[in-house]
Amino acid sequence: MFYLIGIGLNPKQLTLEAKEAIEACSKAFFESYTSQYSEGNIAELEELTGKKFIELKREGIEQGFELILKGAKEEDIALLVFGNPLNATTHIQLLLDAKKLGVKAKVVAGLSIFDFLGKTGLDSYRFGRTCTIVFPRENYAPESFYEIIEKNHATGLHTLCLLDIDAENGNFMSVSEAIGILEKIEKKQGKQLLQKAVLVGLYGLGGSSEKIKAGTLNELRRSSYAGFPQSLVVAGELNEKEEEALRELADWNG
């Protein structure tokens, strides 16, 4: 059996179902390139479950996981994913691969950033499509995430922007870096969406020192909160209750 297990945003968020599944497996891997804990570490989870986990980076998941899946025909094997494993197409592909190989699979969900969006005060039913803002690299500077923000905003919907992670180099994009990237795109396209929108910075959600801050582009550009991972919400049209909640829950002065 192959278990795809979400381990939440910190070790204390591990569900009883996830704990029991991990303890029942003969081998447990964790992938370290799509996210990290906002607080705590894998060593704490090992102590909690009495297991030692094997780290897998991008190559191990995208190129070398088939051999691991084949082993799941003979023994119970787990892959641990920060947050909820089904929020990334990478992990859905693993389920498809298991199906093709004739390997039984079970998903154990975990808490993710999507479960904490209500803390901003924004209505979770009024979020549009999620996007990921990526680091520009040599010969690679996509702008499709800006198009998603623009389309959501045009219909009054909020956009959750997940921020890129360069796990190999331990580099996690900050809210201020994400705003800088979006500003360059706007300047290039001659637009001012961000200048007029309410932005909400999410810093280390799920940890004891998490921070949520709503404000203007200039206010969030200057933010220096240390909590990671970070995310950014570009708010669409706000209703009266959302405006009240942002002031009380997200330190908004609007």
Secondary structure, 3 states (H helix, E strand, C coil): CEEEEECECCHHHCCHHHHHHHHHCCEEEEECCCCCCCCCCHHHHHHHHCCCCEEECHHHHHCCHHHHHHHCCCCCEEEEECECHHHCHHHHHHHHHHHHHCCCEEEECCCCHHHHHHHHCCCHHHECCCEEECCCECCECCCHHHHHHHHHHHCCCEEEEEECEEHHHCEECCHHHHHHHHHHHHHHHCCCHHHHCCEEEEECCCCCCCEEEEECHHHHHCCCCCCCCEEEEECCCCCHHHHHHHHHHCCCCC
